[in-house]
Amino acid sequence: MAEKTIKEGPVQYLYSLEKGLYKLKSLVFGLY
């Protein structure tokens, strides 16, 4: 169970980070 938590942690973090970058990109492109 501990392994699963350690494995899912970074994956969820990277996924949310990618989503944040995508939102930021859409905002930047929306301005131009």
N, CA, C and O atoms as a Tripos MOL2 file, in Angstrom:
@<TRIPOS>MOLECULE
protein
  128   127    32     0     0
PROTEIN
NO_CHARGES

@<TRIPOS>ATOM
      1 N           0.8360   -1.1960    0.0000 N.3       1 MET1
      2 CA          0.0000    0.0000    0.0000 C.3       1 MET1
      3 C           0.8740    1.2510    0.0000 C.2       1 MET1
      4 O           0.5610    2.2350   -0.6700 O.2       1 MET1
      5 N           1.9640    1.2070    0.7510 N.am      2 ALA2
      6 CA          2.8710    2.3670    0.8090 C.3       2 ALA2
      7 C           3.4730    2.6310   -0.5690 C.2       2 ALA2
      8 O           3.6060    3.7810   -0.9880 O.2       2 ALA2
      9 N           3.8330    1.5640   -1.2650 N.am      3 GLU3
     10 CA          4.4300    1.7150   -2.6040 C.3       3 GLU3
     11 C           3.4630    2.4120   -3.5450 C.2       3 GLU3
     12 O           3.8570    3.2700   -4.3360 O.2       3 GLU3
     13 N           2.1840    2.0320   -3.4520 N.am      4 LYS4
     14 CA          1.1770    2.6100   -4.3400 C.3       4 LYS4
     15 C           1.0620    4.1220   -4.0980 C.2       4 LYS4
     16 O           0.9650    4.9100   -5.0390 O.2       4 LYS4
     17 N           1.0760    4.5030   -2.8250 N.am      5 THR5
     18 CA          0.9550    5.9270   -2.4830 C.3       5 THR5
     19 C           2.1560    6.7050   -3.0170 C.2       5 THR5
     20 O           2.0070    7.7980   -3.5630 O.2       5 THR5
     21 N           3.3460    6.1290   -2.8510 N.am      6 ILE6
     22 CA          4.5750    6.7990   -3.3130 C.3       6 ILE6
     23 C           4.5580    6.9180   -4.8390 C.2       6 ILE6
     24 O           5.0140    7.9110   -5.4040 O.2       6 ILE6
     25 N           4.0230    5.8860   -5.4890 N.am      7 LYS7
     26 CA          3.9980    5.8780   -6.9550 C.3       7 LYS7
     27 C           2.9540    6.8690   -7.4810 C.2       7 LYS7
     28 O           3.2050    7.5830   -8.4520 O.2       7 LYS7
     29 N           1.7910    6.9090   -6.8390 N.am      8 GLU8
     30 CA          0.7050    7.7770   -7.3120 C.3       8 GLU8
     31 C           0.9820    9.2430   -7.0160 C.2       8 GLU8
     32 O           0.5430   10.1190   -7.7610 O.2       8 GLU8
     33 N           1.6990    9.5150   -5.9440 N.am      9 GLY9
     34 CA          1.9870   10.8990   -5.5570 C.3       9 GLY9
     35 C           2.5870   11.7140   -6.6940 C.2       9 GLY9
     36 O           1.9640   12.6700   -7.1560 O.2       9 GLY9
     37 N           3.7950   11.3550   -7.1580 N.am     10 PRO10
     38 CA          4.4620   12.0980   -8.2380 C.3      10 PRO10
     39 C           3.6320   12.1390   -9.5180 C.2      10 PRO10
     40 O           3.6220   13.1480  -10.2220 O.2      10 PRO10
     41 N           2.9410   11.0530   -9.8160 N.am     11 VAL11
     42 CA          2.1430   10.9890  -11.0480 C.3      11 VAL11
     43 C           1.0230   12.0170  -10.9890 C.2      11 VAL11
     44 O           0.7920   12.7480  -11.9520 O.2      11 VAL11
     45 N           0.3300   12.0720   -9.8590 N.am     12 GLN12
     46 CA         -0.7630   13.0430   -9.7100 C.3      12 GLN12
     47 C          -0.2090   14.4520   -9.7380 C.2      12 GLN12
     48 O          -0.8260   15.3550  -10.3030 O.2      12 GLN12
     49 N           0.9750   14.6480   -9.1220 N.am     13 TYR13
     50 CA          1.6030   15.9740   -9.0970 C.3      13 TYR13
     51 C           1.9590   16.4200  -10.5120 C.2      13 TYR13
     52 O           1.6990   17.5610  -10.8950 O.2      13 TYR13
     53 N           2.5560   15.5130  -11.2840 N.am     14 LEU14
     54 CA          2.9360   15.8450  -12.6630 C.3      14 LEU14
     55 C           1.7000   16.1090  -13.5090 C.2      14 LEU14
     56 O           1.6950   17.0010  -14.3570 O.2      14 LEU14
     57 N           0.6480   15.3230  -13.2720 N.am     15 TYR15
     58 CA         -0.5870   15.4910  -14.0460 C.3      15 TYR15
     59 C          -1.2110   16.8570  -13.7680 C.2      15 TYR15
     60 O          -1.6250   17.5580  -14.6920 O.2      15 TYR15
     61 N          -1.2740   17.2300  -12.4860 N.am     16 SER16
     62 CA         -1.8480   18.5370  -12.1300 C.3      16 SER16
     63 C          -0.9580   19.6550  -12.6500 C.2      16 SER16
     64 O          -1.4500   20.7080  -13.0560 O.2      16 SER16
     65 N           0.3600   19.4270  -12.6370 N.am     17 LEU17
     66 CA          1.3040   20.4360  -13.1310 C.3      17 LEU17
     67 C           1.1000   20.6430  -14.6280 C.2      17 LEU17
     68 O           1.1040   21.7720  -15.1190 O.2      17 LEU17
     69 N           0.9210   19.5290  -15.3480 N.am     18 GLU18
     70 CA          0.7020   19.6020  -16.7990 C.3      18 GLU18
     71 C          -0.6120   20.3310  -17.0910 C.2      18 GLU18
     72 O          -0.6990   21.1240  -18.0280 O.2      18 GLU18
     73 N          -1.6350   20.0490  -16.2720 N.am     19 LYS19
     74 CA         -2.9240   20.7130  -16.4530 C.3      19 LYS19
     75 C          -2.7790   22.2110  -16.2140 C.2      19 LYS19
     76 O          -3.3840   23.0210  -16.9160 O.2      19 LYS19
     77 N          -1.9750   22.5720  -15.2240 N.am     20 GLY20
     78 CA         -1.7430   23.9780  -14.9090 C.3      20 GLY20
     79 C          -1.0320   24.6750  -16.0560 C.2      20 GLY20
     80 O          -1.3780   25.8010  -16.4150 O.2      20 GLY20
     81 N          -0.0360   24.0080  -16.6320 N.am     21 LEU21
     82 CA          0.7010   24.5820  -17.7610 C.3      21 LEU21
     83 C          -0.2090   24.7370  -18.9700 C.2      21 LEU21
     84 O          -0.1160   25.7220  -19.7030 O.2      21 LEU21
     85 N          -1.0850   23.7690  -19.1740 N.am     22 TYR22
     86 CA         -2.0190   23.8220  -20.3040 C.3      22 TYR22
     87 C          -2.9600   25.0070  -20.1430 C.2      22 TYR22
     88 O          -3.2420   25.7190  -21.1070 O.2      22 TYR22
     89 N          -3.4530   25.2210  -18.9060 N.am     23 LYS23
     90 CA         -4.3420   26.3580  -18.6330 C.3      23 LYS23
     91 C          -3.5980   27.6620  -18.8700 C.2      23 LYS23
     92 O          -4.1430   28.6070  -19.4400 O.2      23 LYS23
     93 N          -2.3450   27.7010  -18.4240 N.am     24 LEU24
     94 CA         -1.5350   28.9090  -18.5770 C.3      24 LEU24
     95 C          -1.3110   29.1970  -20.0650 C.2      24 LEU24
     96 O          -1.4000   30.3420  -20.5060 O.2      24 LEU24
     97 N          -1.0220   28.1450  -20.8250 N.am     25 LYS25
     98 CA         -0.8000   28.3060  -22.2670 C.3      25 LYS25
     99 C          -2.0530   28.8300  -22.9500 C.2      25 LYS25
    100 O          -1.9770   29.7420  -23.7740 O.2      25 LYS25
    101 N          -3.2100   28.2580  -22.6130 N.am     26 SER26
    102 CA         -4.4670   28.6850  -23.2360 C.3      26 SER26
    103 C          -4.7580   30.1410  -22.8850 C.2      26 SER26
    104 O          -5.3060   30.8790  -23.7040 O.2      26 SER26
    105 N          -4.3930   30.5570  -21.6700 N.am     27 LEU27
    106 CA         -4.6040   31.9490  -21.2660 C.3      27 LEU27
    107 C          -3.7000   32.8720  -22.0670 C.2      27 LEU27
    108 O          -4.1360   33.9180  -22.5470 O.2      27 LEU27
    109 N          -2.4340   32.4800  -22.2100 N.am     28 VAL28
    110 CA         -1.4640   33.2930  -22.9480 C.3      28 VAL28
    111 C          -1.8670   33.4080  -24.4180 C.2      28 VAL28
    112 O          -1.8280   34.4900  -25.0030 O.2      28 VAL28
    113 N          -2.2590   32.2580  -25.0130 N.am     29 PHE29
    114 CA         -2.6470   32.2750  -26.4240 C.3      29 PHE29
    115 C          -3.9610   33.0280  -26.6140 C.2      29 PHE29
    116 O          -4.2110   33.5910  -27.6800 O.2      29 PHE29
    117 N          -4.7990   33.0380  -25.5780 N.am     30 GLY30
    118 CA         -6.0770   33.7490  -25.6540 C.3      30 GLY30
    119 C          -5.8710   35.2580  -25.7110 C.2      30 GLY30
    120 O          -6.7040   35.9880  -26.2490 O.2      30 GLY30
    121 N          -4.7410   35.7220  -25.1460 N.am     31 LEU31
    122 CA         -4.4600   37.1600  -25.1460 C.3      31 LEU31
    123 C          -4.0270   37.6330  -26.5270 C.2      31 LEU31
    124 O          -4.2990   38.7690  -26.9140 O.2      31 LEU31
    125 N          -3.3490   36.7540  -27.2730 N.am     32 TYR32
    126 CA         -2.8200   37.1660  -28.5760 C.3      32 TYR32
    127 C          -3.7840   36.8660  -29.7250 C.2      32 TYR32
    128 O          -3.4760   37.1570  -30.8810 O.2      32 TYR32
@<TRIPOS>BOND
     1     1     2 1
     2     2     3 1
     3     3     4 2
     4     3     5 am
     5     5     6 1
     6     6     7 1
     7     7     8 2
     8     7     9 am
     9     9    10 1
    10    10    11 1
    11    11    12 2
    12    11    13 am
    13    13    14 1
    14    14    15 1
    15    15    16 2
    16    15    17 am
    17    17    18 1
    18    18    19 1
    19    19    20 2
    20    19    21 am
    21    21    22 1
    22    22    23 1
    23    23    24 2
    24    23    25 am
    25    25    26 1
    26    26    27 1
    27    27    28 2
    28    27    29 am
    29    29    30 1
    30    30    31 1
    31    31    32 2
    32    31    33 am
    33    33    34 1
    34    34    35 1
    35    35    36 2
    36    35    37 am
    37    37    38 1
    38    38    39 1
    39    39    40 2
    40    39    41 am
    41    41    42 1
    42    42    43 1
    43    43    44 2
    44    43    45 am
    45    45    46 1
    46    46    47 1
    47    47    48 2
    48    47    49 am
    49    49    50 1
    50    50    51 1
    51    51    52 2
    52    51    53 am
    53    53    54 1
    54    54    55 1
    55    55    56 2
    56    55    57 am
    57    57    58 1
    58    58    59 1
    59    59    60 2
    60    59    61 am
    61    61    62 1
    62    62    63 1
    63    63    64 2
    64    63    65 am
    65    65    66 1
    66    66    67 1
    67    67    68 2
    68    67    69 am
    69    69    70 1
    70    70    71 1
    71    71    72 2
    72    71    73 am
    73    73    74 1
    74    74    75 1
    75    75    76 2
    76    75    77 am
    77    77    78 1
    78    78    79 1
    79    79    80 2
    80    79    81 am
    81    81    82 1
    82    82    83 1
    83    83    84 2
    84    83    85 am
    85    85    86 1
    86    86    87 1
    87    87    88 2
    88    87    89 am
    89    89    90 1
    90    90    91 1
    91    91    92 2
    92    91    93 am
    93    93    94 1
    94    94    95 1
    95    95    96 2
    96    95    97 am
    97    97    98 1
    98    98    99 1
    99    99   100 2
   100    99   101 am
   101   101   102 1
   102   102   103 1
   103   103   104 2
   104   103   105 am
   105   105   106 1
   106   106   107 1
   107   107   108 2
   108   107   109 am
   109   109   110 1
   110   110   111 1
   111   111   112 2
   112   111   113 am
   113   113   114 1
   114   114   115 1
   115   115   116 2
   116   115   117 am
   117   117   118 1
   118   118   119 1
   119   119   120 2
   120   119   121 am
   121   121   122 1
   122   122   123 1
   123   123   124 2
   124   123   125 am
   125   125   126 1
   126   126   127 1
   127   127   128 2
@<TRIPOS>SUBSTRUCTURE
     1 MET1         2 RESIDUE 1 A MET
     2 ALA2         6 RESIDUE 1 A ALA
     3 GLU3        10 RESIDUE 1 A GLU
     4 LYS4        14 RESIDUE 1 A LYS
     5 THR5        18 RESIDUE 1 A THR
     6 ILE6        22 RESIDUE 1 A ILE
     7 LYS7        26 RESIDUE 1 A LYS
     8 GLU8        30 RESIDUE 1 A GLU
     9 GLY9        34 RESIDUE 1 A GLY
    10 PRO10       38 RESIDUE 1 A PRO
    11 VAL11       42 RESIDUE 1 A VAL
    12 GLN12       46 RESIDUE 1 A GLN
    13 TYR13       50 RESIDUE 1 A TYR
    14 LEU14       54 RESIDUE 1 A LEU
    15 TYR15       58 RESIDUE 1 A TYR
    16 SER16       62 RESIDUE 1 A SER
    17 LEU17       66 RESIDUE 1 A LEU
    18 GLU18       70 RESIDUE 1 A GLU
    19 LYS19       74 RESIDUE 1 A LYS
    20 GLY20       78 RESIDUE 1 A GLY
    21 LEU21       82 RESIDUE 1 A LEU
    22 TYR22       86 RESIDUE 1 A TYR
    23 LYS23       90 RESIDUE 1 A LYS
    24 LEU24       94 RESIDUE 1 A LEU
    25 LYS25       98 RESIDUE 1 A LYS
    26 SER26      102 RESIDUE 1 A SER
    27 LEU27      106 RESIDUE 1 A LEU
    28 VAL28      110 RESIDUE 1 A VAL
    29 PHE29      114 RESIDUE 1 A PHE
    30 GLY30      118 RESIDUE 1 A GLY
    31 LEU31      122 RESIDUE 1 A LEU
    32 TYR32      126 RESIDUE 1 A TYR
